[in-house]
Amino acid sequence: MSPKKSVPENTVEDKASTTSAYLDNYTKLKDAAEFLANQETPDVDAILPMVEQGTKAYAACLERIEAVEKMLKELDNRDE
């Protein structure tokens, strides 16, 4: 039997803050996608800021998803 690997414990505030940040970025990404998809006549002056916002929000969401996947793998490995 191998020793269990420790997974850093997060405080409730850390988890709430991280979840809130993820949801904020997810909402920004969703809003940017909806805005761009619903334009009948593209407003070229509005497209660039929305694409930038969506790109930043996507990167933040992806980073969080990857962190959660890593934590899940660590927990799975700890149980072995």
Protein Blocks (a to p, Z undefined) as FASTA:
>chain_A
ZZddddddddfklmmmmmmmmmmmmmmmmmmmmmmmmpmbacfklmmmmmmmmmmmmmmm
mmmmmmmmmmmmmmmmmmZZ
